[in-house]
Amino acid sequence: MYTQKIRGLLLEYHEQVVYLVFGVATTLVNWIVYTALLMVLSLTVSQAIAWLVAVVFAFFVNKIYVFKKTETGLAGTLKELVLFFGARIASGVIEIGGLPLLVGLGLDQAVFGIEGAVAKAILSVVVIVSNYFFSKFIIFRKSSGEQGSPGK
């Protein structure tokens, strides 16, 4: 009974589930690259390269597996890549600028000893949701001739 209900929800929200799974994979890529580079490079350089590698990884898995856009050609792919990086930079600005704003508004509560954890958690949700909408409705939106069905 519950298995059928869960299966139905997974089919109905397939795109969102796959987006979240690859979001976790992207985070792992970021951490692995960061950790490996930290052995030979500075903190800032390691972080910058890890972010770059993770964004490129996220671009391709979102394009191919989440939003299933494979027919755009080189020019279309480059356009999507530029838009994707722009969206990630924009959401990064929201996250970086939003933290002091939310903390200043009183959301500075610590959780497990992490200062501003409530504000950081709120911003994480805002960034994930905004990145999804940027990707779905701007970067990888379906043209009028493209077919897309949930779970397929």
NORUR-V335222 format. One record per pair of residues at least 12 apart in sequence whose C-alpha atoms are under 10 Angstrom apart, sorted by sequence separation. I is the first residue (numbers start at 1). GAP is how many residues later the second one is. D is the distance in whole Angstrom. If there is no record, write none. Layout:
# NORUR-V335222
I&GAP&D / I&GAP&D
This chain:
# NORUR-V335222
34&12&5 / 35&12&9 / 37&12&8 / 38&12&10 / 103&12&9 / 106&12&10 / 107&12&5 / 108&12&9 / 33&13&8 / 34&13&6 / 37&13&8 / 103&13&6 / 106&13&9 / 107&13&9 / 33&14&9 / 34&14&9 / 36&14&9 / 63&14&9 / 102&14&9 / 103&14&9 / 105&14&10 / 31&15&10 / 34&15&7 / 35&15&9 / 103&15&9 / 104&15&10 / 107&15&9 / 30&16&10 / 31&16&9 / 33&16&8 / 34&16&5 / 100&16&9 / 102&16&9 / 103&16&6 / 30&17&8 / 33&17&5 / 34&17&8 / 60&17&10 / 63&17&9 / 99&17&8 / 102&17&6 / 103&17&9 / 30&18&10 / 32&18&8 / 33&18&9 / 59&18&10 / 63&18&9 / 99&18&10 / 101&18&9 / 102&18&9 / 30&19&9 / 31&19&7 / 33&19&10 / 34&19&10 / 99&19&10 / 100&19&9 / 30&20&5 / 31&20&9 / 33&20&8 / 34&20&10 / 99&20&6 / 100&20&10 / 102&20&9 / 29&21&8 / 30&21&6 / 33&21&8 / 59&21&9 / 60&21&9 / 63&21&10 / 98&21&8 / 99&21&6 / 102&21&9 / 29&22&9 / 30&22&9 / 32&22&10 / 59&22&7 / 62&22&10 / 98&22&9 / 99&22&10 / 27&23&10 / 30&23&7 / 31&23&9 / 99&23&9 / 27&24&9 / 29&24&8 / 30&24&5 / 95&24&10 / 96&24&10 / 98&24&10 / 99&24&7 / 26&25&10 / 29&25&6 / 30&25&9 / 56&25&8 / 59&25&7 / 95&25&8 / 98&25&7 / 28&26&9 / 29&26&9 / 55&26&10 / 58&26&9 / 59&26&8 / 97&26&10 / 26&27&9 / 27&27&7 / 30&27&9 / 95&27&10 / 96&27&9 / 26&28&6 / 27&28&10 / 29&28&8 / 56&28&9 / 95&28&6 / 98&28&10 / 25&29&9 / 26&29&8 / 29&29&9 / 55&29&8 / 56&29&8 / 94&29&8 / 95&29&7 / 26&30&9 / 55&30&7 / 94&30&10 / 23&31&10 / 26&31&7 / 27&31&9 / 95&31&8 / 25&32&9 / 26&32&6 / 91&32&10 / 94&32&9 / 95&32&7 / 25&33&9 / 26&33&10 / 52&33&9 / 55&33&8 / 91&33&10 / 94&33&7 / 55&34&10 / 93&34&10 / 22&35&9 / 23&35&7 / 26&35&9 / 91&35&9 / 92&35&8 / 22&36&7 / 25&36&10 / 91&36&6 / 94&36&10 / 90&37&9 / 91&37&9 / 23&38&9 / 91&38&10 / 19&39&10 / 22&39&7 / 23&39&9 / 88&39&9 / 91&39&7 / 92&39&10 / 22&40&8 / 90&40&10 / 91&40&7 / 90&41&9 / 19&42&9 / 88&42&9 / 18&43&10 / 19&43&7 / 22&43&9 / 87&43&9 / 88&43&7 / 91&43&10 / 18&44&9 / 22&44&8 / 87&44&7 / 21&45&10 / 87&45&10 / 19&46&8 / 20&46&10 / 87&46&10 / 88&46&9 / 15&47&10 / 18&47&8 / 19&47&6 / 84&47&9 / 87&47&7 / 88&47&10 / 18&48&6 / 19&48&9 / 86&48&10 / 87&48&8 / 17&49&9 / 18&49&9 / 15&50&9 / 16&50&8 / 84&50&8 / 15&51&6 / 16&51&10 / 83&51&9 / 84&51&7 / 87&51&9 / 14&52&9 / 15&52&7 / 83&52&9 / 87&52&9 / 15&53&10 / 86&53&10 / 84&54&9 / 80&55&9 / 83&55&8 / 84&55&6 / 83&56&6 / 84&56&9 / 82&57&9 / 83&57&9 / 80&58&9 / 81&58&8 / 80&59&5 / 81&59&10 / 79&60&8 / 80&60&7 / 80&61&10 / 77&62&10 / 77&63&10 / 67&68&8 / 72&68&10 / 66&69&10 / 67&69&7 / 62&70&10 / 66&70&9 / 69&70&10 / 70&70&10 / 69&71&7 / 63&72&9 / 67&72&10 / 68&72&8 / 69&72&9 / 62&73&8 / 63&73&10 / 67&73&6 / 68&73&10 / 69&73&8 / 62&74&9 / 66&74&10 / 67&74&8 / 68&74&9 / 67&75&9 / 71&75&10 / 59&76&9 / 63&76&9 / 64&76&10 / 63&77&7 / 69&77&9 / 62&78&9 / 69&79&10 / 59&80&10 / 68&80&8 / 67&81&9 / 68&84&10 / 23&105&9 / 20&108&9 / 19&109&10 / 20&112&9 / 19&113&8 / 16&116&8 / 15&121&10 / 18&133&10 / 15&134&10 / 16&134&10 / 17&134&10 / 14&135&10 / 15&135&7 / 16&135&10 / 14&136&6 / 15&136&7 / 12&137&10 / 13&137&7 / 14&137&5 / 15&137&9 / 12&138&6 / 13&138&7 / 14&138&8 / 11&139&7 / 12&139&7 / 10&140&10 / 11&140&5 / 10&141&8 / 11&141&9
